[in-house]
Amino acid sequence: MPELKFDKTKCTGCKAVSCLVKCQYMNLDRNKAKKEWQKVINGEDSFVLEACTTCYACEEYCPFGNHPFYLIVERQEEKGILPAPRPIITMWINQCQPVGRFMVGKVEERALSYCFMPQFNTLVKGKLFDGIAWSVIFGQEFFCNAVYLHYARASVIKDRLFKVMDNIKKQGIKELVCLHDECYGTFTSLAPAYGVEVPFKPIHYFQYLNDKLKELKSEIKPLNAKAAYQRNCSARLCPQTDHYVDDIFGLIGVERLKREYDKENGLCCAEVFRMAKGPALADDVQKRNIDDMIKVGAEYCVFNCPACWDSLAEKVVKAGIKPIHMIDLCKLAIGEEQTLKLPELALEV
């Protein structure tokens, strides 16, 4: 089984201890952070392993690209620490087990990955996907497996990831457009961290959209809208893609509002916290995030991740803000309709 490429000497000389000091859910000064992080490195007990919310942020905070979060996940599993209830962990492991059922479209050398999210079948419509819409892979055999980071199951990732790569390679795919950060992060961060070869070129769908919009430039009618961007947890694995949000917004006439909880300080949807830490933390994080959108006068909340949509879209609507997926936002700019349906508000009893 592959081992994590972690260089503890980089941490020994690190004075900032950014991975823990910047954490939005642990209040640690540098001295305390350094002591606790050394315990994690040594495989000793540390409250950090219990307190971790699995938001992935320390992966982005580390100035050395030394994969502190992946190490935390490994230590949690070694010590039997469960970041979520055992039945939920077992459910995820079982439902994503490869079963030899290959769900594919007319796959060509360039293909789209739906991973394990059927919502993309709704989103992948119209001119933006001309020429590629039917070149699709989906399901357990192509599932990136990064979700097991939330559940302290690095062993499952290491066990299944080689097979996932082989399954994609056997489809003859040379370039894979990843419609979710979790997939792109797996292929550009997680797999290399464990020495797993990626036999194709991963392309983030933001880059794909940016290129398509340039091709369709004559059809773009600026939206003249103000938007808050909802940055998901998996974006922490590929922060180098964030500039595409600004690039795309610039092409379609959308202002990315400056707010407290964006970019490196972004808050995820927090729904995983509800399982791991209870509703109080999740509700607080979601409220602070949406209040921040209201404060800056956002007309739209632009989503990247369907899971964030499922967790936050209804609450965003109640706040008087329009939720929209990035793909649908681009469709509006070229005169097409939003395809991911707005949530129907539940009656409050």
C-alpha positions as CSV (number, residue, x, y, z in Angstrom):
1,M,0.0,0.0,0.0
2,P,1.5,3.4,-0.9
3,E,2.9,5.6,1.8
4,L,2.3,9.4,2.2
5,K,5.1,11.6,0.9
6,F,5.5,13.7,4.1
7,D,8.8,15.4,4.9
8,K,8.9,16.0,8.7
9,T,12.1,18.1,8.4
10,K,10.1,20.8,6.6
11,C,7.9,21.1,9.7
12,T,10.9,21.1,12.1
13,G,12.1,24.3,10.6
14,C,8.7,25.9,10.1
15,K,8.2,28.8,12.5
16,A,4.8,29.9,11.2
17,V,3.0,26.5,11.8
18,S,0.3,27.9,9.4
19,C,-1.4,24.6,9.2
20,L,-2.7,25.0,12.8
21,V,-2.4,28.7,13.6
22,K,-4.6,29.6,10.6
23,C,-7.2,26.9,11.4
24,Q,-10.6,28.5,11.7
25,Y,-11.8,26.0,14.2
26,M,-8.9,25.7,16.6
27,N,-7.6,28.7,18.5
28,L,-3.9,28.0,18.8
29,D,-0.9,30.3,19.3
30,R,2.4,29.3,17.6
31,N,4.0,27.7,20.6
32,K,0.9,25.5,21.3
33,A,0.5,24.7,17.6
34,K,4.1,23.7,17.3
35,K,3.9,21.3,20.3
36,E,0.7,19.7,19.1
37,W,1.8,19.4,15.5
38,Q,5.0,17.6,16.7
39,K,2.8,15.1,18.5
40,V,0.9,14.5,15.3
41,I,4.1,14.0,13.4
42,N,5.4,11.6,16.0
43,G,2.2,9.5,16.0
44,E,1.4,10.6,19.6
45,D,-2.0,11.5,21.0
46,S,-3.0,15.1,20.3
47,F,-6.3,16.9,20.8
48,V,-5.9,18.2,17.2
49,L,-7.0,14.7,15.9
50,E,-10.3,15.0,17.8
51,A,-10.9,18.7,17.1
52,C,-10.3,18.5,13.4
53,T,-13.5,19.3,11.4
54,T,-12.0,17.8,8.2
55,C,-12.4,21.1,6.3
56,Y,-9.2,20.5,4.3
57,A,-8.0,24.0,4.9
58,C,-4.6,23.1,6.3
59,E,-3.6,21.6,3.0
60,E,-3.9,25.1,1.5
61,Y,-2.2,26.8,4.5
62,C,1.0,24.7,4.4
63,P,3.7,26.8,2.6
64,F,5.6,23.7,1.7
65,G,2.8,21.6,0.1
66,N,3.7,19.0,2.8
67,H,0.2,17.6,3.1
68,P,-0.6,18.2,6.8
69,F,-4.3,17.2,6.4
70,Y,-3.5,13.9,4.8
71,L,-1.2,13.2,7.8
72,I,-4.0,14.1,10.2
73,V,-6.3,11.7,8.4
74,E,-3.8,8.9,8.6
75,R,-3.2,9.5,12.3
76,Q,-7.0,9.5,12.9
77,E,-7.4,6.2,11.3
78,E,-4.4,4.7,13.1
79,K,-5.9,5.7,16.4
80,G,-9.5,4.7,15.6
81,I,-10.8,8.3,15.8
82,L,-14.1,8.7,13.9
83,P,-14.7,12.1,12.5
84,A,-18.3,11.0,11.7
85,P,-20.7,8.4,13.1
86,R,-19.6,4.8,12.2
87,P,-22.8,3.9,10.2
88,I,-22.3,6.9,7.9
89,I,-18.7,6.0,7.3
90,T,-19.7,2.4,6.6
91,M,-22.5,3.6,4.2
92,W,-20.1,5.7,2.2
93,I,-17.5,2.9,2.0
94,N,-20.1,0.4,0.8
95,Q,-22.1,2.5,-1.6
96,C,-19.0,3.6,-3.5
97,Q,-17.5,0.1,-3.7
98,P,-16.5,-0.7,-7.2
99,V,-18.8,-3.4,-8.6
100,G,-17.6,-3.7,-12.2
101,R,-20.5,-1.6,-13.6
102,F,-19.1,0.9,-16.0
103,M,-21.4,3.8,-16.7
104,V,-20.1,5.7,-19.7
105,G,-21.2,7.7,-22.7
106,K,-19.6,7.8,-26.1
107,V,-16.1,8.3,-24.5
108,E,-13.5,10.0,-26.6
109,E,-9.9,11.1,-25.8
110,R,-11.3,14.2,-24.0
111,A,-14.1,13.3,-21.5
112,L,-16.1,14.8,-18.7
113,S,-16.1,13.2,-15.2
114,Y,-19.4,13.3,-13.3
115,C,-17.6,11.4,-10.5
116,F,-20.5,10.2,-8.4
117,M,-22.7,13.2,-8.7
118,P,-25.8,12.8,-10.9
119,Q,-26.6,16.5,-10.7
120,F,-24.1,17.1,-13.5
121,N,-26.4,15.3,-15.9
122,T,-28.7,18.3,-15.5
123,L,-26.0,20.9,-15.7
124,V,-24.1,19.6,-18.7
125,K,-26.4,21.0,-21.4
126,G,-26.2,23.6,-24.1
127,K,-23.5,25.3,-26.2
128,L,-20.9,25.2,-23.4
129,F,-20.7,21.5,-23.8
130,D,-21.1,21.1,-27.6
131,G,-18.8,18.3,-28.7
132,I,-18.2,16.8,-25.3
133,A,-21.5,16.3,-23.6
134,W,-21.7,12.6,-24.5
135,S,-18.1,11.8,-23.7
136,V,-18.8,11.1,-20.0
137,I,-17.7,8.7,-17.2
138,F,-19.8,8.3,-14.1
139,G,-20.1,6.0,-11.0
140,Q,-18.2,3.8,-8.6
141,E,-15.6,2.6,-11.1
142,F,-14.4,6.2,-11.7
143,F,-15.2,7.6,-8.2
144,C,-12.2,9.7,-7.0
145,N,-12.6,8.5,-3.4
146,A,-11.4,11.8,-1.8
147,V,-14.6,11.9,0.3
148,Y,-13.0,9.3,2.6
149,L,-10.7,12.1,3.8
150,H,-13.7,13.3,5.8
151,Y,-14.1,9.9,7.4
152,A,-10.5,9.1,8.3
153,R,-10.2,6.3,5.8
154,A,-7.0,7.0,3.9
155,S,-6.7,3.2,3.6
156,V,-9.8,3.0,1.4
157,I,-8.4,5.7,-0.9
158,K,-5.0,4.0,-1.2
159,D,-6.7,0.7,-1.9
160,R,-9.0,1.9,-4.6
161,L,-7.2,4.8,-6.3
162,F,-4.9,2.6,-8.5
163,K,-7.9,0.8,-9.9
164,V,-9.8,4.1,-10.6
165,M,-6.8,5.4,-12.6
166,D,-6.6,2.1,-14.5
167,N,-10.3,2.2,-15.3
168,I,-10.0,5.7,-16.7
169,K,-7.0,4.8,-18.7
170,K,-8.7,1.8,-20.2
171,Q,-11.4,4.1,-21.7
172,G,-8.7,5.7,-23.8
173,I,-9.0,9.1,-22.1
174,K,-6.1,11.5,-22.6
175,E,-7.7,14.6,-21.0
176,L,-10.3,14.4,-18.2
177,V,-12.4,17.5,-17.5
178,C,-13.2,17.3,-13.8
179,L,-16.6,18.8,-12.9
180,H,-15.9,18.8,-9.2
181,D,-12.9,20.0,-7.2
182,E,-12.7,16.7,-5.3
183,C,-11.8,14.9,-8.5
184,Y,-9.4,17.5,-9.7
185,G,-7.8,17.7,-6.2
186,T,-7.5,13.9,-6.2
187,F,-5.6,13.8,-9.5
188,T,-3.4,16.8,-8.8
189,S,-2.8,16.6,-5.1
190,L,-3.9,13.4,-3.4
191,A,-2.7,10.9,-5.9
192,P,0.8,12.5,-6.2
193,A,1.0,12.7,-2.4
194,Y,0.8,8.9,-2.4
195,G,2.9,8.3,-5.5
196,V,-0.1,7.1,-7.6
197,E,0.5,7.8,-11.3
198,V,-2.1,9.8,-13.1
199,P,-2.2,8.5,-16.7
200,F,-4.1,11.3,-18.2
201,K,-4.2,15.1,-18.0
202,P,-6.8,16.4,-15.5
203,I,-8.5,19.7,-16.5
204,H,-10.5,21.7,-14.0
205,Y,-13.9,22.6,-15.4
206,F,-13.3,26.3,-14.6
207,Q,-10.5,26.3,-17.1
208,Y,-12.8,24.5,-19.6
209,L,-15.5,27.1,-19.1
210,N,-13.1,29.9,-19.4
211,D,-11.9,28.6,-22.7
212,K,-15.4,28.0,-24.0
213,L,-16.6,31.4,-23.1
214,K,-13.7,32.9,-25.0
215,E,-14.8,30.9,-28.1
216,L,-18.4,32.2,-27.5
217,K,-17.3,35.7,-26.8
218,S,-19.5,37.3,-29.4
219,E,-22.6,35.8,-27.8
220,I,-21.9,37.0,-24.3
221,K,-24.2,39.7,-22.8
222,P,-22.6,41.0,-19.6
223,L,-24.8,40.1,-16.6
224,N,-23.9,43.2,-14.6
225,A,-24.4,41.3,-11.4
226,K,-22.8,41.2,-8.0
227,A,-22.0,37.8,-6.6
228,A,-20.6,36.0,-3.6
229,Y,-18.6,32.9,-4.4
230,Q,-19.2,29.8,-2.3
231,R,-15.9,28.1,-2.0
232,N,-16.2,24.4,-1.1
233,C,-13.9,22.3,1.1
234,S,-12.3,20.5,-1.9
235,A,-11.1,23.7,-3.3
236,R,-8.5,23.6,-0.6
237,L,-6.8,20.8,-2.5
238,C,-6.5,22.9,-5.7
239,P,-6.3,26.6,-4.7
240,Q,-4.4,27.3,-7.9
241,T,-7.7,27.2,-9.8
242,D,-9.3,30.0,-7.8
243,H,-8.1,32.7,-10.3
244,Y,-10.5,31.2,-12.9
245,V,-13.4,32.5,-10.8
246,D,-12.2,36.0,-11.4
247,D,-11.4,35.3,-15.1
248,I,-14.8,33.9,-15.8
249,F,-16.6,36.6,-13.9
250,G,-14.6,39.2,-15.9
251,L,-15.7,37.6,-19.1
252,I,-19.4,37.6,-18.2
253,G,-19.7,40.9,-16.4
254,V,-20.0,39.6,-12.8
255,E,-18.4,41.3,-9.8
256,R,-16.9,39.0,-7.3
257,L,-17.7,40.8,-4.1
258,K,-14.9,41.2,-1.5
259,R,-16.1,39.7,1.7
260,E,-14.7,38.2,4.9
261,Y,-15.3,34.6,4.0
262,D,-13.8,34.1,0.6
263,K,-10.5,32.9,-0.9
264,E,-8.1,31.6,1.8
265,N,-10.6,32.5,4.5
266,G,-13.6,30.8,2.8
267,L,-16.1,28.8,4.8
268,C,-17.3,25.5,3.3
269,C,-20.9,24.4,3.5
270,A,-20.2,22.9,7.0
271,E,-22.7,20.1,6.5
272,V,-20.0,17.5,7.3
273,F,-19.6,19.3,10.6
274,R,-23.2,18.5,11.4
275,M,-22.3,14.8,11.4
276,A,-19.0,15.1,13.2
277,K,-19.5,18.0,15.7
278,G,-23.3,18.4,15.9
279,P,-25.7,21.1,14.6
280,A,-24.5,24.0,16.6
281,L,-21.2,24.4,14.8
282,A,-22.7,23.7,11.4
283,D,-25.5,26.2,11.9
284,D,-23.1,28.9,13.2
285,V,-20.7,28.5,10.2
286,Q,-23.6,28.6,7.7
287,K,-25.2,31.6,9.3
288,R,-21.9,33.6,9.4
289,N,-21.2,32.7,5.8
290,I,-24.7,33.8,4.6
291,D,-24.8,36.9,6.8
292,D,-21.5,37.9,5.1
293,M,-23.1,37.5,1.7
294,I,-26.0,39.7,2.8
295,K,-23.6,42.3,4.3
296,V,-21.8,42.9,1.0
297,G,-25.0,43.1,-1.1
298,A,-24.8,39.9,-3.1
299,E,-27.4,39.3,-5.7
300,Y,-26.2,35.8,-6.5
301,C,-24.5,33.1,-4.5
302,V,-22.4,31.2,-7.0
303,F,-21.9,27.5,-6.2
304,N,-19.1,25.3,-7.4
305,C,-20.0,22.1,-5.6
306,P,-23.4,20.3,-5.8
307,A,-23.1,19.2,-2.2
308,C,-22.7,22.8,-1.1
309,W,-25.8,23.5,-3.2
310,D,-27.8,20.8,-1.4
311,S,-26.7,22.2,2.0
312,L,-27.0,25.9,1.4
313,A,-29.2,26.8,-1.6
314,E,-32.5,26.9,0.4
315,K,-31.0,29.0,3.1
316,V,-29.5,31.4,0.5
317,V,-33.0,31.8,-1.1
318,K,-34.5,32.6,2.4
319,A,-31.8,35.3,2.7
320,G,-33.0,36.9,-0.5
321,I,-30.1,35.8,-2.6
322,K,-30.3,33.8,-5.8
323,P,-28.3,30.5,-5.7
324,I,-26.7,29.5,-9.0
325,H,-24.1,27.0,-10.1
326,M,-21.1,28.4,-11.9
327,I,-22.1,26.4,-15.1
328,D,-25.6,27.9,-15.0
329,L,-24.2,31.4,-14.5
330,C,-22.2,31.1,-17.6
331,K,-25.3,29.8,-19.5
332,L,-27.2,33.0,-18.5
333,A,-24.4,35.1,-20.0
334,I,-24.9,33.4,-23.4
335,G,-28.7,33.6,-23.3
336,E,-29.4,30.1,-22.1
337,E,-31.6,29.2,-19.1
338,Q,-30.5,28.0,-15.6
339,T,-30.9,24.2,-15.5
340,L,-30.3,23.4,-11.9
341,K,-33.7,24.0,-10.3
342,L,-34.0,26.4,-7.4
343,P,-35.0,24.7,-4.2
344,E,-38.6,24.8,-3.1
345,L,-38.7,26.3,0.3
346,A,-39.9,24.0,3.1
347,L,-42.7,25.2,5.3
348,E,-41.5,26.1,8.7
349,V,-43.6,24.7,11.5
